[in-house]
Structure formats: structure tokens, C-alpha cells
């Protein structure tokens, strides 16, 4: 006798499809784009299912918050920079839609490389094997010097590096989130975990300077002008860890209702 027996289906009970709740309705289907239709027509034609539905909701909520004069903050990882979204994010800043940005340490590295050379994102596999990953000298030196000098002036990482990018008149500074944010007086907080970014392994790194810059990043989110009731915080482009400093930064002051 085998140790197993076929499962009997005799007691299985089916029910009418009419009784079941479904997650996908034909009213949710997308519509073919028509010649001459603009961007709004295309957005309205997307399916109201999964990511397309989420995207439509985000667009609507950003529009509602901006129309009501509420705060919109972008918390982002470096991937948003690496996939070429700097011009879009800068446009949102220049139009007064984005009021603040929060990013991780990798963000300032890629943004500085773009401002300096017009390109970023190395081939990790080939550079790691050669012992060269993250060892580009110029951006690391600029960032570490900016952090050290900025900490003596009470500046956070984002503002310190943005100031240096603008002052150095880097050739592609207009494509830099940090540079344009500094020029527009938009706060950019950078939430770094010491030892997790390549700039921490360069000779010019100063741990004390990094530590001194930390309190400054929190003070931006305790600023009254960033406490708009009913605002929006959007997170994008994280692969490992998000800038967790935002929740911690609002605890010491009056917590905004987002």
C-alpha cells in the first residue's frame, strides 16, 4: 500500500460567480490612446489596476495638496537620480510644488558626480574586482570638504554640499538637485549611516564633521513653514534603506499631520 492517497473531490462545493467579489472589473480597464490626445488623456486612459491605479492616485493627491497650499516633501533614494529624474524633480522645485527633499548618502554622491562630470553610476562588478569601486577622487573630496566646512557653519549635509556645488560653479550644476535646492532655498536633508557610503573610505573623510552636521538636518523639519496640515510625504527610489530620519526629526517638535 502506498503512503499516500489521492485527494477526494467529492466534498468540494462550488458556488456561483455572481456571489463572488472580484478585484478587477471591466470598468477598470485601460483605453487605447487616440491620436491627438494629450498627457491628461493618456493618464485617464490607464487601467485603474495595481501600479497604474496607484500612480493616478499619487498624481491626484499631489494636485490636491498643491492646490490647497499644503506641503509636499519628497523622500528619495539615489535610484531616482540614476534613472534620470533630476530634471523632473528640479522642475517641481522651480514651480513651487516640492517644498523639501530628504535623501540618503548615495544621493549626494550621484548628484555631485552629475554636477561635476555630467555622468554617474559606475559598473560595480568590474570596479569592485579591481578595488576601485567608489574610489573616484574628485566627488569624494568635494563632498567631504563641504561637509567639514559646512559643519563649522552649522550647515547640514544637503545645504553644505549644495553650497559647494554652486560656489565651485561646476559645469552641470543646473542638473544638480542639491545645487538648485540651495539656489531656491529649499531644504534638502541627507540621512547618512556612517560607513555605508563610499565617501567614508576616502582619506579626506572626517567623522566628527559628519556627526556635527546631523542636528542640522532635523531642524529643517521642525521649521514652522514645513508644518502644513494635510501635506504629503512621498518616498521613491530606495533599494536598501530609506531616509528614516524624517519620522525621528518631527518627534521633537509638533508633529505635522501628513
matplotlib code that plots the C-alpha trace (Angstrom):
import matplotlib.pyplot as plt

x = [0.0, 1.3, 1.8, -0.4, -3.8, -5.4, -7.4, -11.1, -13.0, -16.4, -17.0, -15.8, -18.5, -18.6, -20.7, -21.9, -19.5, -22.3, -21.8, -18.1, -16.4, -13.8, -10.9, -10.8, -13.8, -14.2, -14.8, -11.1, -9.7, -7.4, -8.4, -6.5, -4.7, -6.3, -4.4, -4.2, -4.7, -2.6, -0.9, -4.1, -5.9, -3.2, -3.2, -7.0, -6.7, -4.5, -6.1, -7.3, -5.5, -2.3, 0.6, -1.3, -4.1, -1.5, 0.2, -3.1, -3.9, -0.5, -0.9, -4.4, -3.2, -0.2, -2.5, -5.0, -2.3, -0.6, -3.9, -4.7, -1.3, -0.2, 3.4, 4.8, 8.0, 10.0, 11.9, 14.2, 17.0, 19.8, 17.9, 15.7, 18.8, 20.3, 17.3, 17.4, 14.7, 16.7, 15.2, 11.7, 12.4, 14.1, 11.1, 8.8, 11.0, 11.2, 7.4, 7.0, 5.4, 8.2, 9.0, 11.6, 13.7, 15.1, 17.7, 20.2, 24.0, 24.2, 22.0, 24.6, 27.3, 25.4, 24.1, 27.7, 29.1, 26.4, 27.1, 30.8, 31.1, 27.6, 27.6, 27.3, 26.7, 29.7, 29.9, 30.0, 31.1, 34.2, 35.2, 34.7, 37.0, 39.7, 39.4, 38.2, 34.5, 33.6, 37.2, 36.6, 38.7, 37.1, 33.5, 34.5, 37.0, 34.4, 31.7, 34.0, 35.4, 32.0, 30.7, 33.6, 33.4, 29.6, 29.6, 31.7, 29.0, 26.1, 25.0, 23.5, 25.0, 22.5, 22.9, 26.7, 27.2, 24.7, 26.6, 29.9, 28.4, 27.1, 30.3, 32.5, 30.5, 30.5, 29.8, 26.5, 25.3, 21.9, 21.2, 22.0, 19.2, 21.5, 22.7, 19.3, 17.8, 20.4, 19.7, 16.0, 16.4, 14.7, 15.9, 17.5, 18.2, 20.7, 20.4, 23.6, 24.6, 28.3, 30.3, 27.7, 28.7, 31.9, 32.9, 33.6, 36.5, 38.5, 41.4, 39.6, 36.6, 36.1, 33.7, 33.4, 32.3, 29.6, 28.5, 28.2, 26.1, 23.4, 21.4, 21.0, 19.1, 16.4, 15.9, 14.6, 11.6, 10.9, 10.7, 7.1, 7.0, 7.3, 4.4, 1.5, -1.6, -2.6, 0.6, 2.2, 5.4, 6.3, 9.1, 10.9, 13.9, 15.1, 16.9, 18.3, 17.1, 15.0, 16.0, 14.5, 15.3, 12.1, 9.9, 12.6, 13.0, 9.4, 9.1, 10.9, 8.6, 4.9, 4.3, 2.7, -0.3, 0.6]
y = [0.0, 3.5, 6.0, 8.5, 8.5, 10.8, 13.7, 13.1, 15.9, 14.5, 17.1, 20.1, 22.7, 25.3, 28.5, 31.0, 33.6, 36.1, 35.7, 36.3, 39.7, 40.4, 42.8, 43.5, 45.0, 45.9, 49.5, 49.4, 48.5, 50.8, 52.6, 52.8, 56.1, 58.2, 60.3, 63.9, 63.1, 64.9, 63.8, 64.1, 61.9, 59.3, 59.4, 59.0, 56.0, 54.0, 50.9, 51.5, 48.4, 47.9, 50.3, 52.3, 53.0, 53.9, 56.3, 58.0, 58.4, 59.9, 62.4, 63.4, 63.8, 65.9, 68.2, 68.4, 69.2, 71.8, 73.5, 73.7, 75.2, 72.2, 70.9, 68.3, 66.6, 64.0, 61.4, 59.7, 57.3, 57.5, 55.4, 58.4, 60.2, 57.2, 56.7, 60.3, 62.1, 65.1, 67.4, 66.4, 66.9, 70.2, 71.4, 70.5, 72.6, 75.5, 75.6, 75.6, 72.2, 70.4, 72.2, 69.9, 66.8, 64.1, 61.7, 59.1, 59.3, 57.7, 60.5, 63.2, 61.1, 60.6, 64.2, 65.6, 63.4, 64.6, 68.2, 67.7, 65.5, 65.1, 61.4, 58.9, 55.3, 53.0, 49.3, 47.8, 44.3, 45.4, 48.2, 46.0, 43.3, 45.9, 47.5, 50.8, 50.8, 54.2, 55.5, 58.4, 61.1, 64.4, 64.0, 62.4, 65.2, 67.9, 66.2, 65.5, 69.1, 70.6, 68.6, 69.6, 73.3, 73.3, 71.6, 74.5, 76.9, 74.9, 73.6, 70.2, 67.8, 68.8, 72.5, 72.2, 70.2, 72.3, 75.4, 74.0, 72.8, 76.4, 78.1, 75.9, 76.6, 73.0, 72.7, 70.8, 72.4, 73.2, 69.5, 69.1, 68.6, 69.9, 72.9, 74.0, 73.4, 75.7, 78.4, 78.1, 78.0, 74.6, 72.3, 69.0, 66.8, 63.9, 60.9, 59.0, 55.8, 56.1, 53.5, 52.6, 55.1, 55.1, 58.6, 57.2, 55.3, 58.2, 59.8, 63.1, 61.8, 63.4, 61.5, 64.5, 66.7, 64.2, 64.0, 67.7, 68.0, 65.6, 68.0, 70.5, 68.0, 67.6, 71.3, 71.8, 69.6, 71.3, 74.6, 76.0, 76.6, 72.8, 72.0, 72.4, 70.4, 67.8, 67.8, 64.8, 62.8, 60.7, 58.1, 56.9, 55.0, 53.1, 49.8, 49.2, 51.7, 54.8, 58.1, 57.1, 60.5, 62.1, 60.4, 60.9, 64.6, 65.6, 63.9, 66.7, 69.4, 69.4, 66.5, 67.6, 65.6, 64.2]
z = [0.0, -0.9, 1.9, 0.1, -1.4, -4.0, -2.5, -2.9, -4.6, -3.7, -0.9, -2.9, -3.3, -6.0, -5.9, -8.5, -9.9, -9.2, -5.5, -5.5, -5.1, -7.8, -7.7, -11.4, -13.1, -16.8, -15.7, -14.5, -17.9, -19.8, -23.0, -26.3, -26.8, -29.5, -32.0, -30.8, -27.2, -24.7, -21.5, -19.4, -21.9, -21.7, -17.8, -17.8, -20.2, -17.8, -16.2, -12.6, -11.5, -9.4, -10.2, -12.8, -10.3, -7.6, -10.0, -10.8, -7.1, -6.4, -9.2, -7.9, -4.3, -5.3, -7.3, -4.4, -1.9, -4.1, -4.9, -1.2, -0.5, 1.5, 2.0, -0.4, 0.6, -1.5, 0.4, -2.2, -2.7, -5.3, -7.8, -8.6, -9.8, -11.5, -13.8, -14.9, -12.9, -11.8, -14.5, -13.5, -9.7, -10.4, -12.4, -9.5, -7.2, -9.5, -9.9, -6.1, -5.9, -4.0, -0.7, 0.7, -0.2, 2.1, 0.7, 1.7, 1.4, -2.0, -3.3, -2.6, -4.3, -7.6, -7.6, -7.1, -9.8, -12.2, -11.4, -11.8, -14.8, -16.4, -15.7, -12.8, -11.8, -12.3, -13.3, -9.8, -10.8, -12.8, -10.4, -7.3, -8.6, -9.4, -6.0, -7.5, -6.6, -5.2, -5.4, -7.8, -6.1, -7.1, -5.9, -2.7, -1.9, -2.7, -0.6, 2.4, 2.3, 2.0, 5.0, 7.1, 6.3, 6.5, 9.9, 11.3, 10.0, 11.3, 7.9, 7.3, 4.7, 1.9, 2.2, 2.7, -0.5, -2.4, -1.4, -2.6, -5.9, -6.6, -5.3, -7.4, -10.5, -11.5, -15.2, -14.8, -11.6, -13.1, -13.3, -9.6, -7.1, -4.3, -6.3, -7.4, -4.0, -2.5, -5.0, -4.5, -0.6, -0.5, 2.4, 1.4, 4.4, 4.0, 6.3, 6.3, 8.1, 8.8, 6.9, 4.4, 1.7, -0.4, 0.6, 4.1, 2.8, 1.3, 3.1, 3.5, 5.5, 8.9, 11.2, 13.6, 10.7, 9.7, 13.3, 13.7, 10.6, 11.9, 14.2, 11.3, 9.2, 11.9, 12.5, 8.9, 9.6, 12.8, 11.0, 11.1, 7.4, 6.9, 9.2, 6.8, 7.9, 5.4, 3.4, 1.6, 2.0, -1.0, -0.9, -4.1, -5.2, -2.2, -2.6, 0.9, 3.4, 3.3, 4.9, 8.3, 9.8, 8.7, 11.4, 14.0, 13.0, 13.6, 17.0, 19.0, 17.6, 16.8, 14.5, 11.2, 10.0, 6.7]

ax = plt.figure().add_subplot(projection="3d")
ax.plot(x, y, z, "-o")
ax.set_aspect("equal")
plt.show()
